[in-house]
Amino acid sequence: MDAGNQTWVLEFLLLGLSEDAEWQLLLFGLFLSMYLVSVLGNLLIILAVSSDSRLHTPMYFFLSHLSFSDICCSSTIVPQMLLNIQTASKAIIYSGCITQMYFSSVFLCLDNLLLTVMAFDRFVAICHPLHYMIMMNPLLCDLLALFSWSVSILFPLIPCLMALHLSFCTHTEIPHFCELAEVLKSACSDAFRNYIAMYSLTGLLAIPPLTGIIVSYSKILSSILKMSSVEGKYKAFSTCGSHLTVISLFYGTGLGVYLSSAFSPSSSKGAVASVMYTVVTPMLNPFIYSLRNRDLQGALRKFVSRSSFPL
């Protein structure tokens, strides 16, 4: 290995969305606003669910976990972006990049598994309503949440630890943030095993959950079509509508990130897709879930009024 060209780099350069100095202030304000809205919106959902006994059900239990995951995902990525814009520096130290890569993988994986568990919850609620509280008992809910957290924490460790053994060229540039695929592209040493591990784990963590979601909603759709009551059909569709919207947004933007990375030579297009996936989606989730949910809207109003006018 030529020491002049390949080394253990001390920092990476995050290119961001634009190199134009005139855009930096606008981007800083935009990302700061989206981050604050994302954190506040998801935090309000967590507080509303925990403070209202009517929302102590499996659906809202998993929703509060999803909201916490979205807060953590945004907090892993956006503050570093804001710091780089504010200081006019694109650099992120090597250890910071590896840390960001691991935790962003953890919370994106957790979102994926929680959405699958929530699809199963909706399947049980609509297809087996009489046995819902028996099947979705507190013990099972805790076990499903524990399984989702455990898998999300442990599985990304494998490719991230393998990445520690790679060497990188100097002046290593990454389009948006330290995601595993972009870090591997920057490696100067042979990363074949790393790619095998990354794609294997991606398939393992993406295909079974997506299959579970498709199977759950195919059975839900079949059950809804068999209902004789129009009101019952509307209620069932409204129950699943928010979750389906979030699933479509999550997997749609995730597919956009993959396609832009695989087929587009433009790093700016990949960066925009990554922003949609990691910043915009967590910001929109609280609005999607609360928009047509009267129970959650009522709990939010009650919590906000109680906080504004304490007894």
Disulfide bonds with the S-S distance in Angstrom:
Cys97-Cys178 2.02
Cys169-Cys188 1.54
